[in-house]
Amino acid sequence: MPKAPVQKKCRVHREVSRVSTKAGVKGAKPAGATVAQGLVFNTDLGQHILKNPLVITAMLEKAGLKSTDTVLEVGPGTGNMTTKLLERVKRVVACEIDSRMVAELHKRFLSTALHSKLDIRIGDVLKAELPVFDVCVANLPYQISSPFVFKLLLHRPLFRCAVLMFQKEFAERLVAKPGDKLYCRLTANTQLLAKVDHLMKVGKNNFRPPPKVESSVVRIEPKNPVPDINFSEWDGLLRIIFVRKNKTLSAAFKQTSVLQV
């Protein structure tokens, strides 16, 4: 009787098996993980893949992409947005922290003409030096939203714009006006250095797996020329102001003790 053919596991499946084994029992999912498309998506890493092509297309159109552009994408996941970016621009630098997703990207593009335009960088984007780029388009892991926005705004040379997906409440802080309840240090710093526009709301069902929160897309355009200030000193002042925002400013500066910022 002929033997059944043995199926070989690809690199991605081996990676998934290793992740499952680390969870304690072979075949079990790690905490905060969801299985979709044969992959274990770790929601603790903010892995909510944007699956709606209409939302992706709308984001790219709002970015005003040019065929000569280099685009920075953070958290490309399985490459749904990456594909459409590669079709429109000269080069895409995709920053991904999860080696399993990197394997998926290589598998998706390796045998295509688009592969030569893709530069995949593995690691934590907050710890890495950002490349020179023209536009940033990304469905960000929401837990890095604040530090990434500050890293982006202080990046030189200046980029043209960024179109980014955020948690709805975070996006509302970015575009808040003076006097609004949501106006905060993040708002003041962002609007000092850039023009910020709310583009659209995005519901949970546009992602796989669906997040627990609603999302929004924001467009950030750095001001040029850049305001001539010492940003560290300015940010320290804002920390004092917003940590004690229910007090008058004069009371904060009349203290004899040293204020920790």
C-alpha positions in Angstrom: 0.0 0.0 0.0 1.6 3.4 -1.0 2.5 5.7 1.7 0.7 9.1 2.0 2.9 12.0 1.0 4.6 13.8 3.8 3.8 17.5 3.9 6.7 19.8 4.6 6.2 22.7 6.9 7.3 26.1 5.7 9.3 28.5 7.8 6.2 30.4 8.9 4.5 27.3 10.2 7.6 26.3 12.1 7.7 29.7 13.7 4.0 29.3 14.7 4.7 25.9 16.3 7.6 27.4 18.3 5.4 30.2 19.6 2.7 27.7 20.5 5.1 25.4 22.4 6.4 28.4 24.4 2.8 28.9 25.6 3.1 25.8 27.7 1.3 23.1 25.7 1.9 22.2 22.1 -0.8 23.6 20.0 -2.0 26.1 22.6 -2.1 29.8 21.9 0.0 32.3 23.9 -1.9 34.9 25.9 -3.4 37.6 23.8 -3.2 35.6 20.6 -5.8 35.0 17.9 -5.5 32.5 15.0 -6.3 33.9 11.5 -5.1 33.0 8.0 -3.0 30.1 9.5 -1.0 32.6 11.6 -1.1 33.3 15.4 -1.8 37.1 15.7 -0.5 38.4 19.0 -2.9 41.2 20.0 -0.5 42.0 22.9 1.8 43.3 20.2 -1.0 45.3 18.6 -1.4 42.8 15.7 -4.7 43.8 14.3 -4.4 43.4 10.5 -6.2 46.0 8.5 -8.2 43.9 6.0 -10.5 46.4 4.3 -8.9 47.4 0.9 -11.2 50.5 0.7 -9.7 51.9 3.9 -6.2 51.1 2.8 -6.8 52.8 -0.6 -8.3 55.9 1.1 -5.2 56.2 3.4 -2.9 56.0 0.5 -4.8 58.7 -1.5 -4.7 61.0 1.5 -1.0 60.6 1.7 -0.5 62.1 -1.8 2.0 59.5 -2.9 4.4 60.0 -5.8 6.1 57.4 -7.9 9.5 58.7 -6.7 8.7 58.4 -3.0 10.3 56.3 -0.3 7.6 55.3 2.2 8.1 54.2 5.8 5.6 51.6 7.0 5.5 50.5 10.6 3.9 47.2 11.6 3.2 45.9 8.0 1.8 42.6 9.4 0.9 40.3 6.5 1.5 43.0 3.9 -2.0 44.1 2.8 -1.1 47.8 2.9 2.5 47.0 1.8 1.3 45.5 -1.5 -0.6 48.7 -2.5 2.3 50.9 -1.4 4.8 48.9 -3.5 2.5 49.4 -6.6 2.6 53.2 -6.2 6.0 54.2 -5.0 9.7 53.7 -5.6 10.7 52.1 -2.3 9.0 50.9 0.9 10.9 50.5 4.2 8.8 48.2 6.3 9.7 48.0 10.1 8.4 44.8 11.8 9.3 43.5 15.2 7.8 40.0 14.8 10.0 37.6 12.8 6.9 35.5 11.9 5.4 38.4 10.1 8.7 39.1 8.4 8.7 35.5 7.1 5.1 36.1 5.8 6.2 39.3 4.0 9.1 37.5 2.3 6.8 34.6 1.3 4.3 37.0 -0.2 6.7 39.1 -2.2 9.8 37.0 -2.9 8.6 35.7 -6.3 7.1 39.0 -7.5 8.5 42.0 -9.3 7.7 44.1 -6.2 10.3 42.4 -4.0 13.2 44.5 -5.2 11.4 47.7 -4.0 10.9 46.3 -0.5 13.3 46.9 2.4 12.3 44.9 5.5 13.9 45.9 8.8 13.4 43.7 11.8 13.3 45.1 15.3 11.7 47.7 17.6 11.2 50.9 15.6 11.3 53.0 18.8 14.9 51.9 19.4 16.1 52.0 15.8 17.3 55.0 13.8 14.6 55.9 11.2 15.7 55.9 7.6 15.4 58.9 5.3 11.8 58.8 3.8 9.3 61.1 2.1 6.0 59.8 3.6 5.0 57.5 6.5 1.9 55.4 6.1 1.1 52.9 8.9 -1.5 51.0 10.8 0.5 51.4 14.1 0.5 49.1 17.1 -1.5 51.4 19.4 0.7 50.9 22.4 3.6 52.8 20.7 1.4 55.7 19.4 2.7 58.4 21.7 6.5 57.7 21.6 6.4 57.1 17.9 4.6 60.4 17.1 7.3 62.2 19.1 10.1 60.2 17.4 8.6 61.0 14.0 8.2 64.8 14.7 11.8 65.1 15.8 13.1 63.1 12.8 15.4 64.9 10.4 15.5 65.5 7.5 11.8 66.5 7.4 9.3 64.2 5.7 6.4 65.4 3.7 3.5 63.9 5.7 2.4 60.9 7.7 -1.0 59.2 7.5 -1.4 57.0 10.6 -4.0 54.8 12.1 -4.6 55.4 15.9 -7.0 54.4 18.6 -9.9 56.9 18.3 -9.3 58.6 21.7 -5.6 59.1 20.9 -6.5 60.6 17.5 -8.9 63.0 19.2 -6.2 64.2 21.5 -3.9 65.0 18.5 -6.5 67.3 16.9 -8.0 68.8 20.1 -8.3 72.6 20.3 -7.3 74.8 23.2 -10.0 74.7 25.9 -11.1 71.1 24.9 -11.2 68.5 27.6 -8.8 66.3 25.6 -6.2 69.1 25.0 -3.0 67.9 26.7 0.8 67.9 26.4 0.6 65.5 23.4 -1.7 68.0 21.7 0.4 71.1 22.4 3.7 69.4 21.3 2.2 67.9 18.1 0.5 71.0 17.0 3.6 73.1 17.7 5.6 71.0 15.3 3.0 70.0 12.7 -0.4 70.5 11.2 -2.7 67.7 12.2 -6.0 66.7 10.5 -8.5 64.0 11.4 -9.3 62.1 8.2 -11.8 59.3 9.0 -13.1 56.9 11.6 -12.5 53.2 11.1 -14.7 50.6 12.8 -13.5 47.4 14.6 -14.8 45.1 11.8 -12.2 46.4 9.4 -9.5 44.5 11.2 -8.6 40.9 11.8 -8.8 40.1 14.7 -11.1 43.0 15.6 -9.6 45.3 18.3 -11.6 46.2 21.4 -11.5 49.9 20.5 -12.6 52.1 17.6 -9.9 53.7 15.4 -9.2 56.8 13.4 -6.8 57.9 10.7 -4.9 61.2 11.1 -2.7 63.1 8.7 0.4 64.8 10.2 2.3 67.4 8.1 5.5 68.8 9.7 5.8 72.6 9.8 8.5 74.0 7.6 10.5 75.9 8.8 10.6 74.2 12.2 9.9 76.4 15.2 13.2 77.7 16.6 13.0 76.5 20.2 14.8 74.1 22.6 12.3 71.3 22.4 13.6 69.6 25.6 13.1 72.8 27.6 9.7 73.4 26.0 8.6 69.8 26.8 9.8 70.1 30.4 7.6 73.3 30.8 4.6 71.5 29.3 5.1 68.6 31.8 4.9 71.0 34.7 1.8 72.7 33.2 -0.2 69.7 32.3 0.6 67.6 35.4 -0.7 70.5 37.5 -3.3 71.8 35.0 -6.0 72.3 37.7 -3.8 74.8 39.5 -2.9 78.3 38.3 0.5 78.5 36.6 1.7 81.1 39.1 1.2 78.6 41.9 3.3 76.0 40.1 6.3 78.4 39.7 6.1 79.9 43.2 7.1 76.6 44.8 10.4 76.5 46.5 10.9 72.7 46.0 12.4 71.3 42.8 9.7 70.2 40.4 10.3 66.8 38.9 9.6 66.7 35.1 
